[in-house]
Amino acid sequence: MIRKAAILFLSAFFLLGTWKGYVALWVDNTPNPQKVFPYPVSSLPQTDQQALKQGIEAETPEILAQRLEDFLS
C-alpha cells in the first residue's frame, strides 16, 4: 500500500498559474486550483505575470517548492 501511494505521489503534475488575480496551484490537471495563495499577480514583475498566465509546470515537489519560493518571496 505504501509503495502504491509513493508511485501516485511521484507521478503528480503541478502547475502554477493565476486564479481570480492571485497565484494558484493546480495538481494533476484539476479544473479548480488546489490552493490559491494570498499574493496578487499584479504585484509581480511583468515577466512573472506573463509566465503565470501561460502556466508554469513543476514535475516534482522540489521543483514546485523552488518555483513557489521564486514567486512568493
mmJSON file of the N, C-alpha and C atoms, coordinates in Angstrom:
{"data_MODEL":{"atom_site":{
"group_PDB":["ATOM","ATOM","ATOM","ATOM","ATOM","ATOM","ATOM","ATOM","ATOM","ATOM","ATOM","ATOM","ATOM","ATOM","ATOM","ATOM","ATOM","ATOM","ATOM","ATOM","ATOM","ATOM","ATOM","ATOM","ATOM","ATOM","ATOM","ATOM","ATOM","ATOM","ATOM","ATOM","ATOM","ATOM","ATOM","ATOM","ATOM","ATOM","ATOM","ATOM","ATOM","ATOM","ATOM","ATOM","ATOM","ATOM","ATOM","ATOM","ATOM","ATOM","ATOM","ATOM","ATOM","ATOM","ATOM","ATOM","ATOM","ATOM","ATOM","ATOM","ATOM","ATOM","ATOM","ATOM","ATOM","ATOM","ATOM","ATOM","ATOM","ATOM","ATOM","ATOM","ATOM","ATOM","ATOM","ATOM","ATOM","ATOM","ATOM","ATOM","ATOM","ATOM","ATOM","ATOM","ATOM","ATOM","ATOM","ATOM","ATOM","ATOM","ATOM","ATOM","ATOM","ATOM","ATOM","ATOM","ATOM","ATOM","ATOM","ATOM","ATOM","ATOM","ATOM","ATOM","ATOM","ATOM","ATOM","ATOM","ATOM","ATOM","ATOM","ATOM","ATOM","ATOM","ATOM","ATOM","ATOM","ATOM","ATOM","ATOM","ATOM","ATOM","ATOM","ATOM","ATOM","ATOM","ATOM","ATOM","ATOM","ATOM","ATOM","ATOM","ATOM","ATOM","ATOM","ATOM","ATOM","ATOM","ATOM","ATOM","ATOM","ATOM","ATOM","ATOM","ATOM","ATOM","ATOM","ATOM","ATOM","ATOM","ATOM","ATOM","ATOM","ATOM","ATOM","ATOM","ATOM","ATOM","ATOM","ATOM","ATOM","ATOM","ATOM","ATOM","ATOM","ATOM","ATOM","ATOM","ATOM","ATOM","ATOM","ATOM","ATOM","ATOM","ATOM","ATOM","ATOM","ATOM","ATOM","ATOM","ATOM","ATOM","ATOM","ATOM","ATOM","ATOM","ATOM","ATOM","ATOM","ATOM","ATOM","ATOM","ATOM","ATOM","ATOM","ATOM","ATOM","ATOM","ATOM","ATOM","ATOM","ATOM","ATOM","ATOM","ATOM","ATOM","ATOM","ATOM","ATOM","ATOM","ATOM","ATOM","ATOM","ATOM","ATOM","ATOM","ATOM","ATOM","ATOM"],
"id":[1,2,3,4,5,6,7,8,9,10,11,12,13,14,15,16,17,18,19,20,21,22,23,24,25,26,27,28,29,30,31,32,33,34,35,36,37,38,39,40,41,42,43,44,45,46,47,48,49,50,51,52,53,54,55,56,57,58,59,60,61,62,63,64,65,66,67,68,69,70,71,72,73,74,75,76,77,78,79,80,81,82,83,84,85,86,87,88,89,90,91,92,93,94,95,96,97,98,99,100,101,102,103,104,105,106,107,108,109,110,111,112,113,114,115,116,117,118,119,120,121,122,123,124,125,126,127,128,129,130,131,132,133,134,135,136,137,138,139,140,141,142,143,144,145,146,147,148,149,150,151,152,153,154,155,156,157,158,159,160,161,162,163,164,165,166,167,168,169,170,171,172,173,174,175,176,177,178,179,180,181,182,183,184,185,186,187,188,189,190,191,192,193,194,195,196,197,198,199,200,201,202,203,204,205,206,207,208,209,210,211,212,213,214,215,216,217,218,219],
"type_symbol":["N","C","C","N","C","C","N","C","C","N","C","C","N","C","C","N","C","C","N","C","C","N","C","C","N","C","C","N","C","C","N","C","C","N","C","C","N","C","C","N","C","C","N","C","C","N","C","C","N","C","C","N","C","C","N","C","C","N","C","C","N","C","C","N","C","C","N","C","C","N","C","C","N","C","C","N","C","C","N","C","C","N","C","C","N","C","C","N","C","C","N","C","C","N","C","C","N","C","C","N","C","C","N","C","C","N","C","C","N","C","C","N","C","C","N","C","C","N","C","C","N","C","C","N","C","C","N","C","C","N","C","C","N","C","C","N","C","C","N","C","C","N","C","C","N","C","C","N","C","C","N","C","C","N","C","C","N","C","C","N","C","C","N","C","C","N","C","C","N","C","C","N","C","C","N","C","C","N","C","C","N","C","C","N","C","C","N","C","C","N","C","C","N","C","C","N","C","C","N","C","C","N","C","C","N","C","C","N","C","C","N","C","C","N","C","C","N","C","C"],
"label_atom_id":["N","CA","C","N","CA","C","N","CA","C","N","CA","C","N","CA","C","N","CA","C","N","CA","C","N","CA","C","N","CA","C","N","CA","C","N","CA","C","N","CA","C","N","CA","C","N","CA","C","N","CA","C","N","CA","C","N","CA","C","N","CA","C","N","CA","C","N","CA","C","N","CA","C","N","CA","C","N","CA","C","N","CA","C","N","CA","C","N","CA","C","N","CA","C","N","CA","C","N","CA","C","N","CA","C","N","CA","C","N","CA","C","N","CA","C","N","CA","C","N","CA","C","N","CA","C","N","CA","C","N","CA","C","N","CA","C","N","CA","C","N","CA","C","N","CA","C","N","CA","C","N","CA","C","N","CA","C","N","CA","C","N","CA","C","N","CA","C","N","CA","C","N","CA","C","N","CA","C","N","CA","C","N","CA","C","N","CA","C","N","CA","C","N","CA","C","N","CA","C","N","CA","C","N","CA","C","N","CA","C","N","CA","C","N","CA","C","N","CA","C","N","CA","C","N","CA","C","N","CA","C","N","CA","C","N","CA","C","N","CA","C","N","CA","C","N","CA","C","N","CA","C","N","CA","C"],
"label_alt_id":[null,null,null,null,null,null,null,null,null,null,null,null,null,null,null,null,null,null,null,null,null,null,null,null,null,null,null,null,null,null,null,null,null,null,null,null,null,null,null,null,null,null,null,null,null,null,null,null,null,null,null,null,null,null,null,null,null,null,null,null,null,null,null,null,null,null,null,null,null,null,null,null,null,null,null,null,null,null,null,null,null,null,null,null,null,null,null,null,null,null,null,null,null,null,null,null,null,null,null,null,null,null,null,null,null,null,null,null,null,null,null,null,null,null,null,null,null,null,null,null,null,null,null,null,null,null,null,null,null,null,null,null,null,null,null,null,null,null,null,null,null,null,null,null,null,null,null,null,null,null,null,null,null,null,null,null,null,null,null,null,null,null,null,null,null,null,null,null,null,null,null,null,null,null,null,null,null,null,null,null,null,null,null,null,null,null,null,null,null,null,null,null,null,null,null,null,null,null,null,null,null,null,null,null,null,null,null,null,null,null,null,null,null,null,null,null,null,null,null],
"label_comp_id":["MET","MET","MET","ILE","ILE","ILE","ARG","ARG","ARG","LYS","LYS","LYS","ALA","ALA","ALA","ALA","ALA","ALA","ILE","ILE","ILE","LEU","LEU","LEU","PHE","PHE","PHE","LEU","LEU","LEU","SER","SER","SER","ALA","ALA","ALA","PHE","PHE","PHE","PHE","PHE","PHE","LEU","LEU","LEU","LEU","LEU","LEU","GLY","GLY","GLY","THR","THR","THR","TRP","TRP","TRP","LYS","LYS","LYS","GLY","GLY","GLY","TYR","TYR","TYR","VAL","VAL","VAL","ALA","ALA","ALA","LEU","LEU","LEU","TRP","TRP","TRP","VAL","VAL","VAL","ASP","ASP","ASP","ASN","ASN","ASN","THR","THR","THR","PRO","PRO","PRO","ASN","ASN","ASN","PRO","PRO","PRO","GLN","GLN","GLN","LYS","LYS","LYS","VAL","VAL","VAL","PHE","PHE","PHE","PRO","PRO","PRO","TYR","TYR","TYR","PRO","PRO","PRO","VAL","VAL","VAL","SER","SER","SER","SER","SER","SER","LEU","LEU","LEU","PRO","PRO","PRO","GLN","GLN","GLN","THR","THR","THR","ASP","ASP","ASP","GLN","GLN","GLN","GLN","GLN","GLN","ALA","ALA","ALA","LEU","LEU","LEU","LYS","LYS","LYS","GLN","GLN","GLN","GLY","GLY","GLY","ILE","ILE","ILE","GLU","GLU","GLU","ALA","ALA","ALA","GLU","GLU","GLU","THR","THR","THR","PRO","PRO","PRO","GLU","GLU","GLU","ILE","ILE","ILE","LEU","LEU","LEU","ALA","ALA","ALA","GLN","GLN","GLN","ARG","ARG","ARG","LEU","LEU","LEU","GLU","GLU","GLU","ASP","ASP","ASP","PHE","PHE","PHE","LEU","LEU","LEU","SER","SER","SER"],
"label_asym_id":["A","A","A","A","A","A","A","A","A","A","A","A","A","A","A","A","A","A","A","A","A","A","A","A","A","A","A","A","A","A","A","A","A","A","A","A","A","A","A","A","A","A","A","A","A","A","A","A","A","A","A","A","A","A","A","A","A","A","A","A","A","A","A","A","A","A","A","A","A","A","A","A","A","A","A","A","A","A","A","A","A","A","A","A","A","A","A","A","A","A","A","A","A","A","A","A","A","A","A","A","A","A","A","A","A","A","A","A","A","A","A","A","A","A","A","A","A","A","A","A","A","A","A","A","A","A","A","A","A","A","A","A","A","A","A","A","A","A","A","A","A","A","A","A","A","A","A","A","A","A","A","A","A","A","A","A","A","A","A","A","A","A","A","A","A","A","A","A","A","A","A","A","A","A","A","A","A","A","A","A","A","A","A","A","A","A","A","A","A","A","A","A","A","A","A","A","A","A","A","A","A","A","A","A","A","A","A","A","A","A","A","A","A","A","A","A","A","A","A"],
"label_entity_id":["1","1","1","1","1","1","1","1","1","1","1","1","1","1","1","1","1","1","1","1","1","1","1","1","1","1","1","1","1","1","1","1","1","1","1","1","1","1","1","1","1","1","1","1","1","1","1","1","1","1","1","1","1","1","1","1","1","1","1","1","1","1","1","1","1","1","1","1","1","1","1","1","1","1","1","1","1","1","1","1","1","1","1","1","1","1","1","1","1","1","1","1","1","1","1","1","1","1","1","1","1","1","1","1","1","1","1","1","1","1","1","1","1","1","1","1","1","1","1","1","1","1","1","1","1","1","1","1","1","1","1","1","1","1","1","1","1","1","1","1","1","1","1","1","1","1","1","1","1","1","1","1","1","1","1","1","1","1","1","1","1","1","1","1","1","1","1","1","1","1","1","1","1","1","1","1","1","1","1","1","1","1","1","1","1","1","1","1","1","1","1","1","1","1","1","1","1","1","1","1","1","1","1","1","1","1","1","1","1","1","1","1","1","1","1","1","1","1","1"],
"label_seq_id":[1,1,1,2,2,2,3,3,3,4,4,4,5,5,5,6,6,6,7,7,7,8,8,8,9,9,9,10,10,10,11,11,11,12,12,12,13,13,13,14,14,14,15,15,15,16,16,16,17,17,17,18,18,18,19,19,19,20,20,20,21,21,21,22,22,22,23,23,23,24,24,24,25,25,25,26,26,26,27,27,27,28,28,28,29,29,29,30,30,30,31,31,31,32,32,32,33,33,33,34,34,34,35,35,35,36,36,36,37,37,37,38,38,38,39,39,39,40,40,40,41,41,41,42,42,42,43,43,43,44,44,44,45,45,45,46,46,46,47,47,47,48,48,48,49,49,49,50,50,50,51,51,51,52,52,52,53,53,53,54,54,54,55,55,55,56,56,56,57,57,57,58,58,58,59,59,59,60,60,60,61,61,61,62,62,62,63,63,63,64,64,64,65,65,65,66,66,66,67,67,67,68,68,68,69,69,69,70,70,70,71,71,71,72,72,72,73,73,73],
"pdbx_PDB_ins_code":[null,null,null,null,null,null,null,null,null,null,null,null,null,null,null,null,null,null,null,null,null,null,null,null,null,null,null,null,null,null,null,null,null,null,null,null,null,null,null,null,null,null,null,null,null,null,null,null,null,null,null,null,null,null,null,null,null,null,null,null,null,null,null,null,null,null,null,null,null,null,null,null,null,null,null,null,null,null,null,null,null,null,null,null,null,null,null,null,null,null,null,null,null,null,null,null,null,null,null,null,null,null,null,null,null,null,null,null,null,null,null,null,null,null,null,null,null,null,null,null,null,null,null,null,null,null,null,null,null,null,null,null,null,null,null,null,null,null,null,null,null,null,null,null,null,null,null,null,null,null,null,null,null,null,null,null,null,null,null,null,null,null,null,null,null,null,null,null,null,null,null,null,null,null,null,null,null,null,null,null,null,null,null,null,null,null,null,null,null,null,null,null,null,null,null,null,null,null,null,null,null,null,null,null,null,null,null,null,null,null,null,null,null,null,null,null,null,null,null],
"Cartn_x":[0.813,0.0,0.857,1.908,2.788,3.472,3.882,4.557,3.633,2.387,1.435,1.225,1.113,0.942,2.154,3.347,4.562,4.591,4.18,4.144,3.145,1.987,0.997,1.511,2.183,2.707,3.774,4.638,5.711,5.195,4.026,3.502,2.619,2.522,1.696,2.255,1.355,1.71,1.29,2.205,1.925,1.968,1.057,1.019,0.728,1.579,1.34,0.724,-0.265,-0.925,-1.659,-2.665,-3.443,-4.896,-5.504,-6.913,-7.507,-8.403,-9.066,-8.068,-6.95,-5.964,-4.899,-4.901,-3.935,-3.124,-1.953,-1.121,-1.823,-1.9,-2.637,-1.878,-2.219,-1.589,-2.638,-2.386,-3.211,-2.392,-3.049,-2.393,-3.154,-2.411,-2.975,-4.112,-3.958,-4.899,-6.338,-6.532,-7.886,-8.438,-9.76,-10.333,-10.198,-10.18,-10.03,-8.716,-8.117,-6.841,-6.99,-5.935,-5.905,-5.656,-4.877,-4.564,-4.443,-5.001,-4.84,-4.066,-2.96,-2.095,-2.53,-2.341,-2.783,-1.804,-1.327,-0.388,-0.981,-1.328,-1.882,-0.841,-1.264,-0.378,0.075,-0.765,-0.437,0.744,1.101,2.235,3.571,3.532,4.75,5.266,6.547,7.077,6.313,6.29,5.523,5.91,7.193,7.615,7.056,7.025,6.46,4.956,4.285,2.843,2.536,3.303,3.082,3.348,4.414,4.731,3.607,3.072,1.976,0.719,0.448,-0.738,-0.635,0.588,0.791,0.838,1.133,1.237,2.679,3.075,4.436,4.359,4.904,4.878,5.988,5.71,6.713,6.504,7.528,7.393,7.538,8.188,8.422,8.065,7.835,7.571,8.74,9.959,11.124,11.142,10.847,10.789,9.636,8.514,7.374,7.764,8.439,8.857,9.766,10.672,11.578,10.806,9.878,9.077,8.254,7.636,6.844,7.724,8.894,9.805,10.183,10.398,10.751,9.649,8.404,7.293,6.789,6.881,6.225,7.19,8.448,9.394,9.64],
"Cartn_y":[-1.193,0.0,1.257,1.289,2.455,2.642,1.572,1.656,2.278,1.871,2.414,3.91,4.329,5.743,6.546,5.99,6.686,6.857,5.849,5.938,7.0,7.021,8.037,9.432,9.606,10.918,11.364,10.443,10.797,11.124,10.635,10.905,12.15,12.876,14.076,15.13,15.931,17.02,18.327,19.265,20.533,21.66,22.602,23.746,24.998,25.999,27.304,28.209,28.978,29.884,30.971,31.537,32.602,32.163,32.616,32.33,33.573,34.217,35.414,36.469,36.576,37.598,37.218,35.967,35.524,34.334,34.13,32.974,31.73,30.696,29.493,28.238,27.126,25.831,24.808,24.153,23.027,21.762,20.67,19.362,18.402,17.725,16.687,17.178,18.36,18.891,19.004,19.301,19.501,20.823,20.952,22.188,23.395,23.166,24.25,24.078,25.181,25.057,24.375,23.694,23.064,24.12,25.15,26.209,27.536,28.564,29.925,30.69,31.279,31.994,33.455,34.074,35.455,36.474,36.185,37.064,37.489,38.764,39.217,39.138,38.636,38.54,39.932,40.912,42.286,42.876,42.29,42.797,42.24,41.311,40.685,41.441,41.281,41.872,41.358,42.151,41.828,40.468,40.14,38.852,37.682,37.825,36.781,36.664,37.809,37.786,37.014,37.285,36.612,35.117,34.747,33.323,32.605,33.223,32.603,32.493,33.495,33.434,32.279,31.97,30.848,29.517,29.56,28.347,27.888,27.566,27.116,25.707,24.762,23.364,23.067,22.15,21.636,20.129,19.377,17.923,17.239,17.894,17.27,18.251,17.753,18.655,19.605,19.159,20.015,21.188,20.91,21.981,22.922,22.367,23.195,24.133,23.621,24.445,25.58,25.295,26.326,27.398,26.966,27.925,28.816,28.212,28.997,30.001,29.563,30.468,31.639,31.377,32.435,33.489,33.054,33.975,34.612,33.9,34.375,34.999,35.106,35.719,37.181],
"Cartn_z":[0.0,0.0,0.0,0.803,0.842,-0.499,-1.108,-2.402,-3.439,-3.482,-4.446,-4.194,-2.953,-2.631,-3.085,-2.904,-3.326,-4.833,-5.559,-7.017,-7.456,-6.841,-7.191,-6.882,-5.771,-5.4,-6.394,-6.781,-7.704,-9.095,-9.449,-10.78,-10.813,-9.722,-9.677,-10.623,-11.14,-12.043,-11.38,-11.263,-10.615,-11.636,-11.49,-12.387,-11.575,-11.717,-11.11,-12.163,-11.761,-12.683,-11.924,-12.56,-11.929,-11.762,-10.688,-10.405,-9.754,-10.467,-9.954,-9.473,-10.217,-9.928,-8.916,-8.452,-7.449,-7.967,-7.379,-7.701,-7.183,-8.025,-7.654,-8.091,-7.442,-7.705,-8.106,-9.235,-9.674,-9.562,-9.218,-9.133,-10.03,-10.892,-11.76,-12.649,-13.232,-14.231,-13.744,-12.49,-11.973,-12.508,-12.63,-13.18,-12.249,-10.962,-9.992,-9.244,-8.814,-8.108,-6.764,-6.368,-5.052,-3.984,-4.343,-3.385,-4.123,-3.522,-4.026,-2.959,-3.364,-2.429,-2.325,-1.172,-0.977,-1.579,-2.777,-3.459,-4.797,-4.95,-6.219,-7.335,-8.452,-9.611,-10.033,-9.87,-10.282,-9.51,-8.375,-7.596,-8.082,-9.014,-9.527,-10.755,-11.078,-12.313,-13.534,-14.574,-15.791,-16.372,-16.378,-16.94,-16.125,-14.805,-13.955,-14.157,-14.314,-14.565,-15.848,-16.888,-18.166,-18.049,-17.347,-17.173,-16.435,-15.394,-14.642,-15.485,-16.313,-17.189,-18.176,-18.606,-19.525,-18.784,-17.492,-16.681,-16.557,-15.346,-15.08,-14.507,-15.247,-14.829,-13.835,-12.935,-11.997,-11.903,-12.252,-12.315,-10.968,-10.018,-8.713,-7.598,-6.4,-5.269,-5.005,-5.259,-5.045,-6.022,-7.27,-8.271,-7.947,-7.525,-7.125,-5.988,-4.979,-3.84,-4.296,-5.223,-5.725,-6.506,-7.348,-8.132,-7.205,-6.194,-5.243,-4.499,-4.102,-3.404,-4.303,-5.577,-6.522,-6.62,-6.665,-6.858,-5.564,-4.466,-3.25,-2.246,-2.605,-1.667,-1.995],
"occupancy":[1.0,1.0,1.0,1.0,1.0,1.0,1.0,1.0,1.0,1.0,1.0,1.0,1.0,1.0,1.0,1.0,1.0,1.0,1.0,1.0,1.0,1.0,1.0,1.0,1.0,1.0,1.0,1.0,1.0,1.0,1.0,1.0,1.0,1.0,1.0,1.0,1.0,1.0,1.0,1.0,1.0,1.0,1.0,1.0,1.0,1.0,1.0,1.0,1.0,1.0,1.0,1.0,1.0,1.0,1.0,1.0,1.0,1.0,1.0,1.0,1.0,1.0,1.0,1.0,1.0,1.0,1.0,1.0,1.0,1.0,1.0,1.0,1.0,1.0,1.0,1.0,1.0,1.0,1.0,1.0,1.0,1.0,1.0,1.0,1.0,1.0,1.0,1.0,1.0,1.0,1.0,1.0,1.0,1.0,1.0,1.0,1.0,1.0,1.0,1.0,1.0,1.0,1.0,1.0,1.0,1.0,1.0,1.0,1.0,1.0,1.0,1.0,1.0,1.0,1.0,1.0,1.0,1.0,1.0,1.0,1.0,1.0,1.0,1.0,1.0,1.0,1.0,1.0,1.0,1.0,1.0,1.0,1.0,1.0,1.0,1.0,1.0,1.0,1.0,1.0,1.0,1.0,1.0,1.0,1.0,1.0,1.0,1.0,1.0,1.0,1.0,1.0,1.0,1.0,1.0,1.0,1.0,1.0,1.0,1.0,1.0,1.0,1.0,1.0,1.0,1.0,1.0,1.0,1.0,1.0,1.0,1.0,1.0,1.0,1.0,1.0,1.0,1.0,1.0,1.0,1.0,1.0,1.0,1.0,1.0,1.0,1.0,1.0,1.0,1.0,1.0,1.0,1.0,1.0,1.0,1.0,1.0,1.0,1.0,1.0,1.0,1.0,1.0,1.0,1.0,1.0,1.0,1.0,1.0,1.0,1.0,1.0,1.0,1.0,1.0,1.0,1.0,1.0,1.0],
"B_iso_or_equiv":[0.0,0.0,0.0,0.0,0.0,0.0,0.0,0.0,0.0,0.0,0.0,0.0,0.0,0.0,0.0,0.0,0.0,0.0,0.0,0.0,0.0,0.0,0.0,0.0,0.0,0.0,0.0,0.0,0.0,0.0,0.0,0.0,0.0,0.0,0.0,0.0,0.0,0.0,0.0,0.0,0.0,0.0,0.0,0.0,0.0,0.0,0.0,0.0,0.0,0.0,0.0,0.0,0.0,0.0,0.0,0.0,0.0,0.0,0.0,0.0,0.0,0.0,0.0,0.0,0.0,0.0,0.0,0.0,0.0,0.0,0.0,0.0,0.0,0.0,0.0,0.0,0.0,0.0,0.0,0.0,0.0,0.0,0.0,0.0,0.0,0.0,0.0,0.0,0.0,0.0,0.0,0.0,0.0,0.0,0.0,0.0,0.0,0.0,0.0,0.0,0.0,0.0,0.0,0.0,0.0,0.0,0.0,0.0,0.0,0.0,0.0,0.0,0.0,0.0,0.0,0.0,0.0,0.0,0.0,0.0,0.0,0.0,0.0,0.0,0.0,0.0,0.0,0.0,0.0,0.0,0.0,0.0,0.0,0.0,0.0,0.0,0.0,0.0,0.0,0.0,0.0,0.0,0.0,0.0,0.0,0.0,0.0,0.0,0.0,0.0,0.0,0.0,0.0,0.0,0.0,0.0,0.0,0.0,0.0,0.0,0.0,0.0,0.0,0.0,0.0,0.0,0.0,0.0,0.0,0.0,0.0,0.0,0.0,0.0,0.0,0.0,0.0,0.0,0.0,0.0,0.0,0.0,0.0,0.0,0.0,0.0,0.0,0.0,0.0,0.0,0.0,0.0,0.0,0.0,0.0,0.0,0.0,0.0,0.0,0.0,0.0,0.0,0.0,0.0,0.0,0.0,0.0,0.0,0.0,0.0,0.0,0.0,0.0,0.0,0.0,0.0,0.0,0.0,0.0],
"pdbx_formal_charge":[null,null,null,null,null,null,null,null,null,null,null,null,null,null,null,null,null,null,null,null,null,null,null,null,null,null,null,null,null,null,null,null,null,null,null,null,null,null,null,null,null,null,null,null,null,null,null,null,null,null,null,null,null,null,null,null,null,null,null,null,null,null,null,null,null,null,null,null,null,null,null,null,null,null,null,null,null,null,null,null,null,null,null,null,null,null,null,null,null,null,null,null,null,null,null,null,null,null,null,null,null,null,null,null,null,null,null,null,null,null,null,null,null,null,null,null,null,null,null,null,null,null,null,null,null,null,null,null,null,null,null,null,null,null,null,null,null,null,null,null,null,null,null,null,null,null,null,null,null,null,null,null,null,null,null,null,null,null,null,null,null,null,null,null,null,null,null,null,null,null,null,null,null,null,null,null,null,null,null,null,null,null,null,null,null,null,null,null,null,null,null,null,null,null,null,null,null,null,null,null,null,null,null,null,null,null,null,null,null,null,null,null,null,null,null,null,null,null,null],
"auth_seq_id":[1,1,1,2,2,2,3,3,3,4,4,4,5,5,5,6,6,6,7,7,7,8,8,8,9,9,9,10,10,10,11,11,11,12,12,12,13,13,13,14,14,14,15,15,15,16,16,16,17,17,17,18,18,18,19,19,19,20,20,20,21,21,21,22,22,22,23,23,23,24,24,24,25,25,25,26,26,26,27,27,27,28,28,28,29,29,29,30,30,30,31,31,31,32,32,32,33,33,33,34,34,34,35,35,35,36,36,36,37,37,37,38,38,38,39,39,39,40,40,40,41,41,41,42,42,42,43,43,43,44,44,44,45,45,45,46,46,46,47,47,47,48,48,48,49,49,49,50,50,50,51,51,51,52,52,52,53,53,53,54,54,54,55,55,55,56,56,56,57,57,57,58,58,58,59,59,59,60,60,60,61,61,61,62,62,62,63,63,63,64,64,64,65,65,65,66,66,66,67,67,67,68,68,68,69,69,69,70,70,70,71,71,71,72,72,72,73,73,73],
"auth_comp_id":["MET","MET","MET","ILE","ILE","ILE","ARG","ARG","ARG","LYS","LYS","LYS","ALA","ALA","ALA","ALA","ALA","ALA","ILE","ILE","ILE","LEU","LEU","LEU","PHE","PHE","PHE","LEU","LEU","LEU","SER","SER","SER","ALA","ALA","ALA","PHE","PHE","PHE","PHE","PHE","PHE","LEU","LEU","LEU","LEU","LEU","LEU","GLY","GLY","GLY","THR","THR","THR","TRP","TRP","TRP","LYS","LYS","LYS","GLY","GLY","GLY","TYR","TYR","TYR","VAL","VAL","VAL","ALA","ALA","ALA","LEU","LEU","LEU","TRP","TRP","TRP","VAL","VAL","VAL","ASP","ASP","ASP","ASN","ASN","ASN","THR","THR","THR","PRO","PRO","PRO","ASN","ASN","ASN","PRO","PRO","PRO","GLN","GLN","GLN","LYS","LYS","LYS","VAL","VAL","VAL","PHE","PHE","PHE","PRO","PRO","PRO","TYR","TYR","TYR","PRO","PRO","PRO","VAL","VAL","VAL","SER","SER","SER","SER","SER","SER","LEU","LEU","LEU","PRO","PRO","PRO","GLN","GLN","GLN","THR","THR","THR","ASP","ASP","ASP","GLN","GLN","GLN","GLN","GLN","GLN","ALA","ALA","ALA","LEU","LEU","LEU","LYS","LYS","LYS","GLN","GLN","GLN","GLY","GLY","GLY","ILE","ILE","ILE","GLU","GLU","GLU","ALA","ALA","ALA","GLU","GLU","GLU","THR","THR","THR","PRO","PRO","PRO","GLU","GLU","GLU","ILE","ILE","ILE","LEU","LEU","LEU","ALA","ALA","ALA","GLN","GLN","GLN","ARG","ARG","ARG","LEU","LEU","LEU","GLU","GLU","GLU","ASP","ASP","ASP","PHE","PHE","PHE","LEU","LEU","LEU","SER","SER","SER"],
"auth_asym_id":["A","A","A","A","A","A","A","A","A","A","A","A","A","A","A","A","A","A","A","A","A","A","A","A","A","A","A","A","A","A","A","A","A","A","A","A","A","A","A","A","A","A","A","A","A","A","A","A","A","A","A","A","A","A","A","A","A","A","A","A","A","A","A","A","A","A","A","A","A","A","A","A","A","A","A","A","A","A","A","A","A","A","A","A","A","A","A","A","A","A","A","A","A","A","A","A","A","A","A","A","A","A","A","A","A","A","A","A","A","A","A","A","A","A","A","A","A","A","A","A","A","A","A","A","A","A","A","A","A","A","A","A","A","A","A","A","A","A","A","A","A","A","A","A","A","A","A","A","A","A","A","A","A","A","A","A","A","A","A","A","A","A","A","A","A","A","A","A","A","A","A","A","A","A","A","A","A","A","A","A","A","A","A","A","A","A","A","A","A","A","A","A","A","A","A","A","A","A","A","A","A","A","A","A","A","A","A","A","A","A","A","A","A","A","A","A","A","A","A"],
"auth_atom_id":["N","CA","C","N","CA","C","N","CA","C","N","CA","C","N","CA","C","N","CA","C","N","CA","C","N","CA","C","N","CA","C","N","CA","C","N","CA","C","N","CA","C","N","CA","C","N","CA","C","N","CA","C","N","CA","C","N","CA","C","N","CA","C","N","CA","C","N","CA","C","N","CA","C","N","CA","C","N","CA","C","N","CA","C","N","CA","C","N","CA","C","N","CA","C","N","CA","C","N","CA","C","N","CA","C","N","CA","C","N","CA","C","N","CA","C","N","CA","C","N","CA","C","N","CA","C","N","CA","C","N","CA","C","N","CA","C","N","CA","C","N","CA","C","N","CA","C","N","CA","C","N","CA","C","N","CA","C","N","CA","C","N","CA","C","N","CA","C","N","CA","C","N","CA","C","N","CA","C","N","CA","C","N","CA","C","N","CA","C","N","CA","C","N","CA","C","N","CA","C","N","CA","C","N","CA","C","N","CA","C","N","CA","C","N","CA","C","N","CA","C","N","CA","C","N","CA","C","N","CA","C","N","CA","C","N","CA","C","N","CA","C","N","CA","C","N","CA","C","N","CA","C","N","CA","C"],
"pdbx_PDB_model_num":[1,1,1,1,1,1,1,1,1,1,1,1,1,1,1,1,1,1,1,1,1,1,1,1,1,1,1,1,1,1,1,1,1,1,1,1,1,1,1,1,1,1,1,1,1,1,1,1,1,1,1,1,1,1,1,1,1,1,1,1,1,1,1,1,1,1,1,1,1,1,1,1,1,1,1,1,1,1,1,1,1,1,1,1,1,1,1,1,1,1,1,1,1,1,1,1,1,1,1,1,1,1,1,1,1,1,1,1,1,1,1,1,1,1,1,1,1,1,1,1,1,1,1,1,1,1,1,1,1,1,1,1,1,1,1,1,1,1,1,1,1,1,1,1,1,1,1,1,1,1,1,1,1,1,1,1,1,1,1,1,1,1,1,1,1,1,1,1,1,1,1,1,1,1,1,1,1,1,1,1,1,1,1,1,1,1,1,1,1,1,1,1,1,1,1,1,1,1,1,1,1,1,1,1,1,1,1,1,1,1,1,1,1,1,1,1,1,1,1]
}}}
